[in-house]
Amino acid sequence: MADEDARQPARPTRFGGQITPGGYRCDEVASALQKAVRRGDERGALFWASELELGGWGRYVWKRLTIMVSEDVGLAEPHLPATIRALYENWLEESKRSKEERYAGFRRIFVVHAVVLLARARKSRMLDHALVVTYGERPSPPVPDFALDRHTKAGREKGRGYRHFVEEGAKLANEADVDDPYADEARALLARPKEPKPEPDPPDSPPDSQLSL
């Protein structure tokens, strides 16, 4: 029985237990990468990211970076997610073109760029805290009355039409100071009573040959 077990192929080790080129466990390197980014330790973050990338886990590095940009930066740098995504797309494209090791720098520059941006970015954990609260203990609030407009069955039963939508359903908080030359005209058009749609013409009678016997 022992001989049979020895002949069985070894099960692949899960990511966390695999060893990087420098002799570190992957789970510890991934943790060190994120903690270095959180603390603004740019050189440390670059080392740990490159340790994973050198071991062939480049896609995992990008997975962690795209989570960090929301989890640890969030609204402090609202445009950074788009930048990190663009760098990832660049990395993907360059990875397809430059597979030889001598050209690896062409794709690795995007990893370095993203890690440095994240390490230097202003930080906020607000979105992660909002995630915990939103998906934690779930309350059961009633649907607010202003949501029951003409787009819902309940709103239509209350006789709410375009005027209610203009006055309540389309109400904005924190509205930006943007010049809108179309607002009054659009509201007037929306509040105008709609003409009833004409009834469709009845279909032509089928020829005698198509009538059921």
N, C-alpha and C positions, 0 to 999 in steps of 0.2 A: 504493500500500500504506500509506503514511504517513497519507493522508487517511482511509482506512478505519479505521485504528487510532484516529485522533482522534475518529471518530464513535462508537466503542464507549463504552458507559457506564462510568464509573470504578468500579473495584471498591471495595466498602466497606472502609475501613481497619479493621483489627482493633482491639479495645478499647485495647490498650496504646499504639497510635499516634494515637489520637484526642485532640483538644485540648479542655480544659475551658474554661469561660467566662473564667477568669483567664489563659488562654494557656499552661497547663501540659500536658505529656503525661500521659495517664491512668495509664500504668504507673508514672511517677514519683510521682504523687499517691497512688496506692494503696500504694506502698512507704513513702512518707512518713507516711501514716496509721498503718500498722502499727508503724513504728519509734517514732512519737510515743507511741502507746499503751504500747508496751513500756517506754519511758523515763519514763512518767508525765507527759508533756508535754500537759497537758489542753487548753490553748489551741491548741497546734499540731494535736492530734488533731481538735479541733472544726473548725478551719479546713479541713484536708484532707478531712474527711468531708463538710463542707458544699460544698466545691468540686466534689466528685463528684455530690452530690445536686442541686445547682443545674444541673448539666449533663444531668440526666435519668438518672443512673446510681444512683438510690436503691436499687434491688434489689441492685446490686453492693456498695454500702456494707454492706448487711445480710449479704450473703454473707461479706464479709471479717470483720465483727464476730462472726458465729457461729463462724467458724474460730478467731479470736483467743481467744475465751472458753475454748476447749479447749487451744489450742496454747500460749498465753502466760499463762493464768491457771490453768486446770485445777483440781487438787485444793486449791489455795490458797484458792479461793472456791467450794466444791462446789455451792452453790445458785445461782450466778450464771447458768449456762446456761439454767435455767428462766426466770429474770427477763428475760434477753435475748430469749428466744423469745417471752415474753408481750409485750414491747415491740414486737417485729416484727409480731406478730399485730395489735396495736393500730394500728400504722402502716399495715398492709394495709387494715384496716377503714376507717380515716379517709381513706386515699387514694381509696377508692371513693366516699366521701361528699363530700369537699371537693376537687374537681378544679380549681376556680378558684384563681388565684394569690393572691388576697386572703385565701383561707382556708388557704394552705399552712402557716402556723404551727401549725395544729391537728395536722398529721401530722409536721412537722419536730421538734416537741417530743420525740417518741419517739426520734428519731435522737440528739438532744442528750443525752437521758437515758441512752441506752445507751453513748454514747461517754464521757461523764463517769464512769459506773460502771466501765467498763473501764480508763480511765486511772488512776483512783484505787484500783483493786483491787490486792490483793497478787498477786504474780506467781510463776509456776512454769512451767518448761519440761519438767517431768518427763514429762508425757504424750507430748510430741513426741519426747523421747529414747526412751521406751518403744516408740513407733511405729517408730522407726528400727531398734531392736534386734529387735523382734518380726518385722518384715517384711524384715529384712536377710538375713544368711546363715541358712538354715533348718536346724536340727538334725533328727535323727530319733529322738526319745526313745521308749522302749517305753511302751505303755499301762500305767499303774500298776495293781498288783494290786487295790487297793481300789476301782477303777472297775469291776472285773469282778464285778458283783453280779447280782441276779436280773433286772435289766433288760437284760442282755446274754446272747447265746447262750453265750459262754464261761463266764459266771457260773452259768447254769442247769446247764451240763454239770458244773460243780464241785459242784452240789447246794446252792448258796447261795440261801437264802430270805430271809424277812422279818427273822429274827434277825440275820443277817449285815448286812442293810441298816441295821437300827437301830444296830448296834454299829460299823459301818465306813462304810457309804455315806452315812449322815446325820450323820457326825461333823463338828462345826463348830470352826473356829479363830477366835480373836478374837470369841468369842461375847459378845453384849451382856448386861449385867446387867438382864434383863427378866423379871419374874415370869411364870412359865408354869404355871398350875394344871392344864393338860391334858397335860403331858409324860408323866408316868408312865402315865396311863390310855391315851394313844395308843400308847406303846411296847408295853404289854401286849397291846393289840388287834392291833397289827402282828405281834407275835411269835406270836400264837395260830395254830395250824395251820388252814388253810383247808379247808372241806368241799368235796369234789369236786362239780362242777356236775352236775345230773342230765342224763341223755341226752335229747335232744329226741324227742318222739313222731314215729314215721314218718309221712310224708305220706299222706293218704287216697289210695286207688287211684283213678285216673281212670276216669270212666264209659266204657262200651264204645265210645261214639261218638268218644272222643278217642284210642283205641288205634290205633297204626299198623297199617295193613293189610299 
